Amino acid sequence: MLGLTHNYSLFVIIKEDIISGGARSGVNEFFMKQKINVFVLNIRILDKFVS
């Protein structure tokens, strides 16, 4: 992921159900700890069956 920041300044994370925790938090925390200034767009998809 660190290598990708040389070519990209926007990261989009799409995950179902809850907006906090999991992979999204890990990615956001990684960038913050490394002091990397990138945009992270977190998109939540409802975990719901649609008929």
Beta strands, then each sheet from edge to edge (+ up, - down):
strand 1: 10-16
strand 2: 39-45
sheet 1: 1+ 2+
end
